[in-house]
Amino acid sequence: MKQIIFLAIAMAFVQHVIAQNKVSGRVTAFNKYTLEGVKVEAKKSGNAVYTDKNGNYDIECKKKDALKISADGFMQARIKLDGSESYFNTNLIMLKGSSAQYKVVNKGYMTQDELDYALENLTSENNDFSRFQDICDLLQSKFPLVKCIEDNGINRIYLGSNPQSLQSGSWALLVVDGITTDEISGLSPMQVADIRVLSKEGASAYGVRGSNGVVEIDLKASAGSGY
């Protein structure tokens, strides 16, 4: 009887070990500065770790797990694991504004001198959106209240926390490189230089057209507007 119990425990342990996959990575900002103390969470396994002084981390994940990487003052990064890779370099994008800058320095992610230098010389390294799957993923990650919903075959962008209550026709105005458009699903995140979401108040310059909010997108110079 003891042998049976021992074997059962051993098999359960082996299955647990097999089900767990070790994933490693490094987290940076502006593709230059390694970040210490960044939280890395595995959704399925429930494990959570923090990056070391060199921005490195190791975490046990389940098969086809998903990582969430978060730090105050930065956009949250998500990584879907399919088992084909076990090491990830993640460059976090710092949010705009003095509040984000204060958090980045106050939390010790960067020194004030490092941040000043980065903002002066490395701004092009802080808007790489290529890690996002599509434009909707980018919008919803950067702006949590933005909802991307398919409406008659077209992806509409809504600014609100309860998309079920939104009515047809209440979607946000889309402006790409200063030109109004009805559809942006064909736009790749890699083409985006900057993206802004304006609420009703902030969109007053657009008049009635901006009454449901506005999404402004600037493309990289090499991308052009003919997406």
C-alpha positions in Angstrom: 0.0 0.0 0.0 2.9 2.4 0.9 4.5 1.6 -2.5 1.3 2.5 -4.3 1.0 5.8 -2.5 4.6 6.6 -3.1 4.3 5.8 -6.8 1.1 8.0 -7.1 2.9 10.9 -5.4 6.0 10.4 -7.7 3.8 10.4 -10.8 1.9 13.5 -9.7 5.2 15.3 -9.1 6.6 14.2 -12.5 3.4 15.4 -14.3 3.7 18.7 -12.5 7.3 19.2 -13.5 6.5 18.3 -17.1 3.6 20.7 -17.2 5.8 23.6 -16.0 8.1 25.4 -18.5 10.8 27.7 -17.4 10.9 31.0 -19.3 13.5 33.7 -19.0 13.9 37.2 -20.3 15.2 40.7 -19.9 13.3 43.9 -19.5 14.6 47.3 -20.7 13.4 50.9 -21.4 14.4 53.0 -24.4 16.2 49.9 -25.7 19.1 50.9 -23.5 18.4 50.8 -19.7 17.7 47.6 -17.9 14.9 47.8 -15.4 15.0 46.3 -11.9 11.9 45.5 -9.9 9.5 45.0 -12.8 6.7 42.5 -12.1 6.4 39.5 -14.4 3.3 37.3 -14.0 2.3 34.0 -15.6 -1.5 33.9 -16.0 -2.1 30.2 -16.0 0.5 29.1 -13.5 -0.2 32.0 -11.2 3.6 32.6 -10.6 5.0 36.0 -10.2 8.6 37.2 -10.1 10.5 40.5 -10.3 13.4 41.4 -12.5 16.9 41.7 -10.9 19.3 44.6 -11.2 20.2 43.6 -14.7 16.6 43.4 -15.8 16.6 39.6 -15.9 14.0 37.2 -14.8 13.2 33.4 -14.7 9.6 32.2 -14.2 7.8 28.8 -14.3 4.9 28.8 -16.7 2.4 26.3 -17.9 2.2 25.2 -21.5 0.6 27.9 -23.7 0.7 30.4 -20.8 0.7 34.2 -21.1 3.1 36.6 -19.4 2.1 40.1 -18.1 5.0 42.5 -17.5 4.1 45.7 -15.6 5.9 48.6 -14.1 4.6 52.0 -12.9 5.0 54.6 -15.5 5.2 52.2 -18.4 2.7 50.5 -20.7 1.9 46.9 -19.7 3.4 44.3 -22.0 1.8 40.9 -22.7 3.5 37.9 -24.2 1.7 34.8 -25.4 3.7 31.6 -25.0 3.4 28.9 -27.6 6.4 26.8 -26.6 8.6 27.7 -29.5 10.6 30.3 -27.5 11.9 30.3 -23.9 13.7 33.7 -23.8 12.2 37.1 -24.4 13.7 40.6 -24.7 11.0 43.1 -23.7 11.4 46.9 -24.2 8.7 48.6 -22.1 7.2 51.8 -23.5 7.1 54.7 -21.1 3.8 56.5 -20.8 3.6 60.2 -21.6 3.3 63.0 -19.0 5.1 64.2 -15.9 3.2 61.7 -13.7 4.7 58.8 -15.6 8.2 60.4 -15.5 7.9 60.8 -11.7 6.9 57.2 -11.2 9.8 55.9 -13.3 12.3 57.8 -11.2 10.5 57.4 -7.8 10.3 53.6 -8.3 14.0 53.5 -9.1 13.6 52.1 -12.6 15.8 54.9 -14.0 17.7 57.8 -12.5 16.7 61.4 -13.3 19.8 61.8 -15.4 19.1 58.7 -17.4 15.5 59.7 -18.0 16.5 63.3 -19.0 19.0 61.8 -21.5 16.5 59.3 -22.9 13.8 62.0 -23.4 16.3 64.2 -25.2 18.0 61.6 -27.3 16.1 58.3 -27.4 12.4 59.1 -28.0 12.4 57.0 -31.1 13.2 54.0 -28.9 10.1 54.6 -26.8 7.4 54.1 -29.5 8.1 50.7 -30.9 4.7 49.0 -31.1 5.9 46.0 -33.2 5.3 43.7 -30.2 1.5 44.1 -30.5 -0.5 41.7 -32.7 -2.6 44.3 -34.4 -3.8 47.9 -34.1 -6.7 46.9 -31.8 -4.3 45.1 -29.4 -2.2 48.2 -29.3 -5.1 50.6 -28.6 -6.6 48.4 -25.9 -3.2 47.8 -24.2 -2.3 51.5 -24.1 -5.7 52.8 -23.4 -7.7 50.4 -21.1 -11.1 52.1 -21.7 -10.8 51.8 -25.5 -12.9 49.0 -27.0 -12.4 47.6 -30.5 -15.7 46.0 -31.7 -16.6 44.5 -35.1 -19.6 46.2 -36.6 -20.9 45.0 -39.9 -17.5 43.7 -40.9 -15.6 46.9 -39.8 -13.7 47.3 -36.6 -15.1 50.3 -34.7 -13.3 52.0 -31.8 -15.4 53.0 -28.8 -14.3 55.1 -25.9 -16.1 53.6 -22.9 -15.9 51.0 -20.1 -19.2 49.2 -21.1 -19.2 48.3 -24.8 -22.5 46.3 -24.4 -24.3 49.5 -23.8 -22.8 51.4 -26.7 -25.1 52.1 -29.6 -24.4 51.9 -33.3 -22.9 55.2 -34.6 -21.3 56.1 -31.3 -17.8 55.1 -32.3 -14.8 57.4 -32.2 -13.5 59.4 -35.1 -10.4 58.0 -36.6 -7.7 60.3 -37.9 -4.5 59.0 -39.5 -1.8 61.5 -40.4 -4.4 64.3 -40.2 -6.8 62.4 -42.6 -10.1 61.1 -41.4 -10.7 57.4 -42.2 -13.4 54.8 -41.4 -11.2 51.8 -41.0 -7.7 51.1 -39.4 -7.7 47.4 -39.1 -5.3 47.1 -42.1 -2.8 49.3 -40.2 0.2 47.5 -38.7 1.5 48.6 -35.3 4.9 48.6 -36.8 3.8 51.6 -39.0 2.8 53.7 -35.9 5.0 56.5 -34.6 2.5 57.8 -32.1 -1.1 57.3 -31.1 -3.4 59.5 -29.0 -6.9 59.1 -27.7 -8.9 62.3 -27.2 -12.0 62.3 -25.0 -15.1 64.4 -25.9 -13.7 67.4 -24.1 -10.2 67.1 -25.7 -11.7 66.5 -29.1 -13.6 69.9 -29.3 -11.4 71.0 -32.2 -13.1 68.4 -34.4 -16.5 69.8 -33.7 -19.6 67.5 -33.9 -17.5 64.8 -35.7 -15.5 64.4 -32.5 -18.5 64.1 -30.1 -17.7 60.4 -29.5 -14.0 61.0 -29.0 -11.1 60.9 -31.5 -8.2 58.5 -32.1 -5.3 60.2 -33.7 -2.5 58.1 -35.2 0.8 59.4 -36.6 2.6 57.1 -39.0 6.4 56.7 -39.2 7.9 58.6 -42.1 8.7 55.5 -44.0 5.2 54.1 -43.6 3.3 56.7 -45.5 -0.4 57.1 -45.3 -1.4 54.7 -48.0 -1.9 51.7 -45.6 
